[in-house]
């Protein structure tokens, strides 16, 4: 179905690892400790005045180590709470230092060096969420000997704020390298992913065909739109909405994406966990509804965080269950690809969010780099469609160039060559192993490098029955065993053995056995008192 080799996957993963390694090398190259002065120790005060001179007179200064992320100690409001940081540092060579780097700041900041303003990011206008700050030092702001650095931080509500990174004074070349690298990692790459997702929406929309691939395409567009919104709310330097809306929107994105992701797995494999869906989808919908109704992010028990964590855990457990079940009944490359490019990225995203809430409180970043891995699944889906249409074109071409046996009498007299016999035997073994997966003559012909009509005729000569009848016989036999040995619903059995609809399953089953699936099951009805079912 997917027709992709593990060597292709290996090459792709190696390229990703190589790109990451190059990024790390670029990040480390040129860091000379003689050109960097890490500022420490630090003290913190939660006085709310914006006047630094008044803040210096406060008696509540306490020691703090950086990096440090914290919540405001007082009752939070739907507004920005402030904290002051200060440090006195000895400088021997101020003429060699060009700029100050603060690491990631959340949410606003104002930096002073010896009472001179170096730079600031306010609460209005452009809002860079969890973004590093790098400021050029004002001329003659540093002096030889003791220097005072003060940082005025803004923290919204009960969100974690502070400085994630060491505050450092840097030489010019190191400052430029650091600013370029951080701008690329925290702004340019995330914005590039946002643009990529915007283009994918157009690509997927153009592939929509009503009545053919409608639901899967709609689900796929939903996933892309949700992640596009999620990334925009975090990484876009311009935000037309307030912080309260952004926080609520981020949690709602996790709920909606969970529903789409679970549905995407089921539609892709054409196996629907009906009973599970009746529990999971309403429950996630309940989480989202409560978050919408009680949307005060500064409340002590904001439901977005509570239900958001439950939703992440629930989605991962349900995804694991579905993929393990599908792998058990349909051993194919597609399930392994879902593990690699579907579940593992979603697990990394979950860990990134959980780490922010209950771990080191580092603002989520790394999941922006694993989200594009999910695009590989989309690319493979399109590749499948391309192969399908290419096979149809090849079929039409070969019908013109290949001269088939003209009548039944000549066809019955035909004896396959040894090479063809080997291909037909390999085809039979492939069907025996993968009959539960979607199989068509076109897909099988592509795999065997044969004309579909020619392959069908030769398969009947080799096996004695038509290829479609052979596949249906295997599926019905498997269904009979499941009807005897399991308590599964008939519709679930139909999808499990490879049929695309319950109606087709019933028609083929009756044609082969003479009775309906429910009638066939009656003598084997599950009985708690029957020890044979224990």
C-alpha positions as CSV (number, residue, x, y, z in Angstrom):
1,X,0.0,0.0,0.0
2,X,2.6,2.5,1.1
3,X,5.5,1.1,-0.9
4,X,8.3,2.7,1.0
5,X,11.5,0.9,2.1
6,X,13.2,1.1,5.4
7,X,16.3,2.3,3.6
8,X,14.3,5.4,2.6
9,X,13.3,6.0,6.2
10,X,16.9,5.4,7.4
11,X,18.2,8.0,5.0
12,X,15.5,10.5,6.0
13,X,16.3,10.1,9.7
14,X,20.0,10.4,9.1
15,X,19.5,13.6,7.3
16,X,17.4,15.0,10.2
17,X,20.2,13.9,12.7
18,X,22.8,15.5,10.4
19,X,20.9,18.8,10.3
20,X,20.6,18.8,14.1
21,X,24.3,18.1,14.5
22,X,25.2,20.9,12.1
23,X,22.9,23.2,14.1
24,X,24.6,22.3,17.3
25,X,28.1,22.9,15.8
26,X,26.9,26.3,14.6
27,X,25.7,27.1,18.0
28,X,28.9,26.1,19.7
29,X,31.4,27.5,17.2
30,X,33.2,30.6,18.3
31,X,32.2,30.6,22.0
32,X,35.4,31.9,23.6
33,X,35.1,32.2,27.4
34,X,37.5,35.2,27.3
35,X,34.9,37.1,25.3
36,X,32.0,36.3,27.6
37,X,31.3,37.5,31.1
38,X,28.5,35.6,32.9
39,X,26.8,37.8,35.4
40,X,26.2,36.5,38.9
41,X,25.1,36.4,41.7
42,X,21.5,37.8,41.5
43,X,18.8,39.1,43.8
44,X,15.1,39.4,43.3
45,X,12.4,41.8,44.6
46,X,8.7,41.6,43.8
47,X,8.0,45.3,44.4
48,X,5.7,46.5,41.6
49,X,7.1,50.0,41.0
50,X,8.6,50.6,37.5
51,X,11.1,53.1,39.1
52,X,14.5,51.4,39.6
53,X,15.6,53.9,42.2
54,X,12.6,53.2,44.3
55,X,13.1,49.4,43.8
56,X,16.7,49.7,45.0
57,X,15.4,51.0,48.4
58,X,13.2,48.0,48.9
59,X,14.1,45.8,51.8
60,X,12.7,42.6,50.4
61,X,15.6,41.7,48.0
62,X,16.5,38.0,48.3
63,X,19.1,35.8,46.5
64,X,18.1,33.9,43.4
65,X,20.0,31.7,40.9
66,X,19.7,32.0,37.2
67,X,18.3,30.4,35.1
68,X,15.1,30.7,37.1
69,X,11.4,30.5,36.2
70,X,8.8,31.3,38.8
71,X,5.1,32.3,39.4
72,X,4.3,35.6,41.1
73,X,4.0,35.1,44.9
74,X,1.0,37.3,45.3
75,X,-2.6,36.8,44.2
76,X,-2.6,36.8,40.4
77,X,-4.9,39.0,38.3
78,X,-5.6,39.2,34.6
79,X,-2.7,41.5,34.2
80,X,1.1,41.6,34.2
81,X,2.9,41.3,37.6
82,X,6.4,42.5,37.8
83,X,9.7,41.5,39.5
84,X,13.1,43.2,39.7
85,X,16.4,41.4,39.3
86,X,19.8,43.0,40.2
87,X,23.4,42.0,40.2
88,X,26.7,43.7,40.9
89,X,29.5,42.5,38.7
90,X,33.3,43.3,38.5
91,X,34.5,44.1,35.0
92,X,38.2,44.2,34.1
93,X,38.0,44.9,30.4
94,X,34.8,46.8,29.6
95,X,36.2,48.0,26.2
96,X,36.0,44.4,24.9
97,X,32.3,43.9,25.7
98,X,29.7,44.9,23.2
99,X,26.2,43.6,24.2
100,X,24.2,41.8,26.8
101,X,22.4,38.5,26.3
102,X,19.6,37.5,28.7
103,X,18.3,34.2,27.3
104,X,14.6,33.5,26.9
105,X,12.3,36.1,28.5
106,X,8.6,35.6,29.3
107,X,6.8,38.1,29.0
108,X,8.2,41.6,29.0
109,X,11.5,43.2,30.1
110,X,13.5,46.3,30.6
111,X,17.3,46.2,31.1
112,X,19.5,48.8,32.8
113,X,23.4,48.9,33.0
114,X,24.7,51.4,35.5
115,X,21.4,53.3,35.3
116,X,21.5,53.5,31.5
117,X,18.6,51.8,29.6
118,X,19.9,49.1,27.3
119,X,16.7,48.0,25.7
120,X,13.1,46.9,26.5
121,X,10.1,44.9,25.2
122,X,6.8,46.2,26.5
123,X,3.4,44.6,27.0
124,X,1.8,46.2,23.9
125,X,2.4,46.1,20.2
126,X,4.8,43.3,19.1
127,X,4.6,40.5,21.7
128,X,7.4,38.0,21.4
129,X,6.4,35.0,23.4
130,X,9.3,33.2,25.3
131,X,11.9,34.9,23.1
132,X,15.6,35.6,23.8
133,X,16.7,39.1,24.4
134,X,19.9,40.6,23.1
135,X,20.7,44.3,23.5
136,X,23.7,46.4,22.4
137,X,25.3,48.2,25.4
138,X,25.0,52.0,25.3
139,X,28.3,53.8,24.8
140,X,30.3,54.1,27.9
141,X,27.7,52.3,30.0
142,X,30.2,49.9,31.4
143,X,33.2,50.9,33.5
144,X,36.2,49.2,35.0
145,X,35.4,47.8,38.4
146,X,31.9,47.4,39.9
147,X,28.9,47.6,37.6
148,X,25.2,47.2,38.4
149,X,22.8,45.3,36.1
150,X,19.0,45.6,36.7
151,X,16.2,43.8,34.9
152,X,12.5,44.7,35.2
153,X,10.5,41.5,34.3
154,X,6.8,41.3,33.5
155,X,4.9,38.0,34.2
156,X,1.3,37.5,33.0
157,X,-1.1,36.0,35.6
158,X,-0.1,32.6,36.9
159,X,2.1,31.8,34.0
160,X,5.7,31.0,34.7
161,X,8.1,33.8,34.0
162,X,11.7,34.9,34.6
163,X,14.9,34.3,32.7
164,X,15.7,30.9,31.2
165,X,19.4,31.2,30.5
166,X,22.5,33.0,31.9
167,X,22.7,36.7,31.6
168,X,26.0,37.4,29.9
169,X,28.1,40.3,28.6
170,X,29.5,39.4,25.2
171,X,32.1,40.7,22.8
172,X,30.9,42.0,19.4
173,X,31.6,38.9,17.3
174,X,30.1,36.6,20.0
175,X,27.1,38.9,20.5
176,X,26.3,38.9,16.7
177,X,26.7,35.1,16.4
178,X,24.5,34.5,19.5
179,X,21.8,36.9,18.3
180,X,21.7,35.4,14.8
181,X,21.5,31.8,16.1
182,X,18.8,32.6,18.7
183,X,16.8,34.5,16.1
184,X,17.0,31.5,13.8
185,X,16.1,28.9,16.4
186,X,13.3,30.9,18.2
187,X,11.8,32.9,15.4
188,X,12.9,32.2,11.8
189,X,12.5,28.4,11.9
190,X,9.1,28.5,13.7
191,X,7.9,31.1,11.2
192,X,9.1,28.9,8.4
193,X,7.1,26.0,9.8
194,X,4.0,28.2,10.0
195,X,4.5,29.2,6.3
196,X,4.9,25.5,5.4
197,X,1.6,24.6,7.1
198,X,-0.1,27.5,5.3
199,X,1.0,26.0,2.0
200,X,0.0,22.5,3.0
201,X,-3.6,23.7,3.7
202,X,-3.8,24.8,0.0
203,X,-2.2,21.5,-1.2
204,X,-4.6,19.3,0.8
205,X,-7.6,21.4,-0.2
206,X,-6.8,21.0,-3.8
207,X,-6.9,17.2,-3.4
208,X,-10.4,17.2,-2.0
209,X,-12.8,15.0,-4.0
210,X,-16.4,14.8,-2.6
211,X,-17.5,11.3,-2.1
212,X,-14.1,9.8,-2.6
213,X,-11.6,11.1,-0.1
214,X,-13.8,13.6,1.7
215,X,-13.5,12.7,5.4
216,X,-9.7,12.0,5.4
217,X,-8.9,15.2,3.7
218,X,-11.2,17.2,6.0
219,X,-9.5,15.6,9.0
220,X,-6.1,16.3,7.6
221,X,-7.0,19.9,7.0
222,X,-8.3,20.2,10.5
223,X,-5.0,18.9,11.9
224,X,-3.0,21.3,9.8
225,X,-5.2,24.3,10.8
226,X,-5.0,23.4,14.5
227,X,-1.2,23.2,14.5
228,X,-1.0,26.4,12.4
229,X,-3.0,28.2,15.0
230,X,-1.0,26.7,17.9
231,X,2.3,27.8,16.4
232,X,1.0,31.3,15.5
233,X,-0.1,31.9,19.1
234,X,3.3,31.1,20.4
235,X,5.8,32.2,17.8
236,X,4.3,35.0,15.8
237,X,6.0,38.3,16.7
238,X,2.8,40.1,16.0
239,X,-0.3,39.2,18.1
240,X,-3.7,40.8,17.4
241,X,-5.2,39.2,20.5
242,X,-4.5,39.4,24.2
243,X,-2.6,37.0,26.5
244,X,-5.8,35.6,28.1
245,X,-7.2,34.6,24.7
246,X,-3.8,33.1,23.6
247,X,-3.5,30.8,26.6
248,X,-7.1,29.6,26.3
249,X,-6.6,29.1,22.5
250,X,-3.4,27.0,23.1
251,X,-5.3,24.6,25.4
252,X,-8.3,24.3,23.0
253,X,-5.9,23.5,20.2
254,X,-4.7,20.4,22.2
255,X,-8.3,19.2,22.6
256,X,-9.2,19.6,19.0
257,X,-6.0,18.1,17.7
258,X,-6.6,15.0,19.9
259,X,-9.9,14.4,18.2
260,X,-8.5,14.9,14.7
261,X,-5.5,12.7,15.4
262,X,-7.6,9.8,16.7
263,X,-10.0,10.1,13.8
264,X,-7.0,10.4,11.3
265,X,-5.6,7.0,12.5
266,X,-9.0,5.3,12.1
267,X,-9.8,6.7,8.7
268,X,-6.3,6.0,7.4
269,X,-6.6,2.3,8.3
270,X,-10.3,2.1,7.7
271,X,-10.9,0.5,11.0
272,X,-13.2,2.3,13.4
273,X,-13.2,1.7,17.1
274,X,-16.9,2.6,17.5
275,X,-17.3,1.8,21.2
276,X,-14.1,3.6,22.1
277,X,-15.1,6.7,20.1
278,X,-18.4,6.9,22.0
279,X,-16.4,7.4,25.2
280,X,-13.3,9.4,24.1
281,X,-14.8,12.0,21.8
282,X,-17.6,13.2,24.2
283,X,-15.0,13.2,27.0
284,X,-12.6,15.4,25.1
285,X,-15.5,17.6,24.0
286,X,-16.4,18.0,27.7
287,X,-12.8,19.1,28.5
288,X,-13.0,21.7,25.8
289,X,-16.4,23.0,26.8
290,X,-15.4,23.4,30.5
291,X,-12.3,25.3,29.4
292,X,-14.4,27.6,27.3
293,X,-16.9,28.3,30.1
294,X,-14.3,28.8,32.9
295,X,-11.6,30.6,30.9
296,X,-9.9,32.6,33.6
297,X,-6.3,31.6,33.2
298,X,-5.3,33.3,36.4
299,X,-7.6,31.2,38.6
300,X,-5.9,28.8,41.0
301,X,-7.6,25.8,39.4
302,X,-7.8,26.9,35.7
303,X,-9.5,23.9,34.0
304,X,-7.4,24.3,30.8
305,X,-4.2,23.1,32.6
306,X,-6.0,20.3,34.5
307,X,-8.0,18.9,31.7
308,X,-5.2,19.7,29.2
309,X,-2.9,17.3,31.1
310,X,-5.6,14.6,31.3
311,X,-6.3,15.0,27.6
312,X,-2.6,14.6,26.7
313,X,-2.3,11.4,28.8
314,X,-5.6,10.1,27.4
315,X,-4.7,10.8,23.8
316,X,-1.4,9.0,24.1
317,X,-2.9,5.9,25.8
318,X,-5.7,5.7,23.2
319,X,-3.2,6.1,20.3
320,X,-1.0,3.4,21.7
321,X,-3.9,1.0,22.1
322,X,-5.2,1.7,18.5
323,X,-1.8,1.3,16.9
324,X,-1.0,-1.9,18.8
325,X,-4.3,-3.4,17.9
326,X,-3.9,-2.4,14.2
327,X,-0.4,-3.7,14.1
328,X,-1.7,-7.0,15.5
329,X,-4.4,-7.5,12.9
330,X,-2.6,-5.8,10.0
331,X,1.2,-6.2,10.1
332,X,2.3,-3.6,7.5
333,X,4.7,-0.8,6.9
334,X,2.0,1.8,7.4
335,X,1.5,0.9,11.1
336,X,5.3,1.2,11.7
337,X,5.3,4.5,9.9
338,X,2.5,5.8,12.2
339,X,4.6,4.8,15.2
340,X,7.6,6.7,13.8
341,X,6.1,9.8,12.3
342,X,2.7,10.0,14.1
343,X,2.9,8.8,17.7
344,X,6.5,9.6,18.6
345,X,6.2,13.3,17.6
346,X,2.9,13.5,19.5
347,X,4.7,12.0,22.6
348,X,7.5,14.6,22.3
349,X,4.9,17.4,22.1
350,X,3.1,16.0,25.2
351,X,6.4,15.8,27.2
352,X,7.3,19.4,26.1
353,X,4.0,20.7,27.5
354,X,4.1,18.6,30.7
355,X,7.7,19.7,31.4
356,X,6.5,23.4,31.2
357,X,3.7,22.7,33.7
358,X,5.3,20.3,36.2
359,X,8.9,19.9,35.3
360,X,11.6,22.5,34.8
361,X,8.9,25.0,33.6
362,X,10.9,25.7,30.5
363,X,8.6,27.4,27.9
364,X,7.6,24.9,25.2
365,X,9.9,25.1,22.2
366,X,11.2,21.7,21.1
367,X,7.9,20.4,19.8
368,X,8.0,22.9,16.9
369,X,10.9,20.8,15.5
370,X,9.0,17.5,15.7
371,X,5.7,18.7,14.3
372,X,7.1,18.8,10.7
373,X,7.8,15.0,11.1
374,X,4.0,14.5,10.9
375,X,4.2,16.0,7.4
376,X,5.9,12.8,6.3
377,X,2.7,10.9,6.9
378,X,0.9,13.4,4.7
379,X,3.5,13.1,2.0
380,X,3.2,9.3,2.1
381,X,-0.6,9.6,1.7
382,X,-0.1,11.7,-1.4
383,X,2.5,9.3,-2.7
384,X,0.0,6.5,-2.4
385,X,-2.4,8.5,-4.5
386,X,0.2,9.2,-7.1
387,X,1.1,5.5,-7.3
388,X,-2.5,4.6,-7.7
389,X,-3.1,7.0,-10.6
390,X,0.2,6.1,-12.2
391,X,-0.8,2.4,-12.1
392,X,-4.1,3.2,-13.8
393,X,-2.2,5.1,-16.5
394,X,0.2,2.2,-16.9
395,X,-2.7,-0.2,-17.2
396,X,-4.3,1.8,-20.0
397,X,-0.9,2.0,-21.8
398,X,-0.3,-1.7,-21.5
399,X,-3.7,-2.6,-22.7
400,X,-2.7,-0.9,-26.0
401,X,0.8,-2.4,-26.3
402,X,0.3,-5.9,-24.8
403,X,-1.6,-8.5,-26.8
404,X,-3.7,-10.5,-24.4
405,X,-4.9,-14.1,-25.1
406,X,-8.0,-13.6,-27.2
407,X,-10.4,-16.3,-26.1
408,X,-11.1,-18.7,-23.2
409,X,-9.9,-21.8,-25.1
410,X,-6.5,-20.3,-25.8
411,X,-6.3,-18.9,-22.2
412,X,-6.9,-22.3,-20.7
413,X,-4.2,-23.8,-22.9
414,X,-1.6,-21.2,-21.8
415,X,1.2,-22.6,-19.5
416,X,3.0,-19.9,-17.5
417,X,6.8,-19.7,-17.7
418,X,9.0,-20.6,-14.8
419,X,9.7,-16.9,-14.1
420,X,6.0,-16.0,-14.2
421,X,5.2,-19.0,-12.0
422,X,7.7,-17.6,-9.4
423,X,6.0,-14.2,-9.5
424,X,2.5,-15.7,-9.2
425,X,3.7,-17.8,-6.2
426,X,5.2,-14.7,-4.6
427,X,1.9,-12.9,-5.3
428,X,-0.1,-15.6,-3.6
429,X,2.2,-15.6,-0.5
430,X,1.9,-11.8,-0.4
431,X,-1.9,-12.0,-0.4
432,X,-1.9,-14.8,2.2
433,X,0.0,-12.5,4.5
434,X,-1.6,-9.2,3.8
435,X,-5.2,-10.0,2.9
436,X,-6.4,-7.9,5.8
437,X,-4.9,-4.7,4.2
438,X,-6.6,-2.9,1.3
439,X,-5.6,-4.8,-1.8
440,X,-6.6,-4.0,-5.4
441,X,-5.5,-5.5,-8.7
442,X,-3.7,-2.3,-9.5
443,X,-1.7,-2.2,-6.3
444,X,-0.8,-5.9,-6.6
445,X,0.1,-5.5,-10.3
446,X,2.4,-2.6,-9.5
447,X,4.1,-4.7,-6.8
448,X,4.6,-7.6,-9.2
449,X,5.4,-5.4,-12.2
450,X,2.7,-7.0,-14.3
451,X,-0.3,-5.7,-16.3
452,X,-3.4,-6.0,-14.0
453,X,-5.5,-7.9,-16.6
454,X,-2.7,-10.2,-17.5
455,X,-1.9,-10.8,-13.9
456,X,-5.5,-11.6,-13.1
457,X,-5.7,-14.2,-15.9
458,X,-2.4,-15.9,-15.0
459,X,-3.4,-15.9,-11.3
460,X,-6.5,-17.9,-12.1
461,X,-4.5,-20.3,-14.2
462,X,-2.0,-20.7,-11.3
463,X,-4.4,-20.9,-8.4
464,X,-7.7,-21.9,-10.0
465,X,-9.8,-19.0,-8.8
466,X,-10.0,-15.3,-9.6
467,X,-7.8,-13.1,-7.6
468,X,-10.7,-11.1,-6.0
469,X,-12.5,-14.4,-5.1
470,X,-9.3,-15.7,-3.5
471,X,-8.8,-12.6,-1.4
472,X,-12.5,-12.6,-0.3
473,X,-12.2,-16.4,0.6
474,X,-9.3,-15.6,2.9
475,X,-11.2,-12.7,4.5
476,X,-14.4,-14.7,5.0
477,X,-12.4,-17.6,6.5
478,X,-10.7,-15.2,9.0
479,X,-14.1,-13.6,9.8
480,X,-15.5,-17.1,10.5
481,X,-12.8,-17.7,13.0
482,X,-13.4,-14.4,14.7
483,X,-17.1,-15.0,14.8
484,X,-16.4,-18.3,16.5
485,X,-13.7,-17.2,18.9
486,X,-14.4,-13.6,19.8
487,X,-17.2,-11.4,21.1
488,X,-16.3,-8.5,18.7
489,X,-19.1,-6.7,16.9
490,X,-19.7,-7.8,13.3
491,X,-18.9,-4.4,11.9
492,X,-15.5,-4.4,13.7
493,X,-14.8,-7.9,12.4
494,X,-15.6,-6.8,8.8
495,X,-13.1,-4.0,9.0
496,X,-10.5,-6.1,10.8
497,X,-10.4,-8.7,8.0
498,X,-10.1,-6.1,5.3
499,X,-13.6,-5.3,4.0
500,X,-14.2,-1.6,3.4
501,X,-17.9,-1.6,4.3
502,X,-20.4,-3.8,6.3
503,X,-22.6,-4.1,3.3
504,X,-19.8,-5.6,1.1
505,X,-18.9,-8.0,4.0
506,X,-22.4,-9.2,4.4
507,X,-22.9,-9.8,0.6
508,X,-19.6,-11.7,0.2
509,X,-20.2,-13.7,3.4
510,X,-23.7,-14.8,2.4
511,X,-22.4,-15.7,-1.1
512,X,-19.7,-18.0,0.4
513,X,-21.5,-19.5,3.4
514,X,-25.1,-19.3,2.4
515,X,-26.1,-17.6,5.7
516,X,-25.5,-14.1,7.3
517,X,-22.7,-13.5,9.8
518,X,-25.1,-13.2,12.7
519,X,-26.7,-16.5,11.8
520,X,-23.3,-18.1,11.5
521,X,-22.3,-16.8,14.9
522,X,-25.5,-18.1,16.7
523,X,-24.1,-21.6,17.6
524,X,-20.9,-20.0,18.9
525,X,-22.6,-17.2,21.0
526,X,-20.4,-16.1,23.9
527,X,-21.5,-17.7,27.1
528,X,-20.1,-16.8,30.5
529,X,-21.0,-20.2,31.8
530,X,-19.2,-22.0,28.9
531,X,-15.7,-22.9,30.0
532,X,-14.6,-23.2,26.4
533,X,-14.5,-19.4,26.2
534,X,-12.4,-18.9,29.4
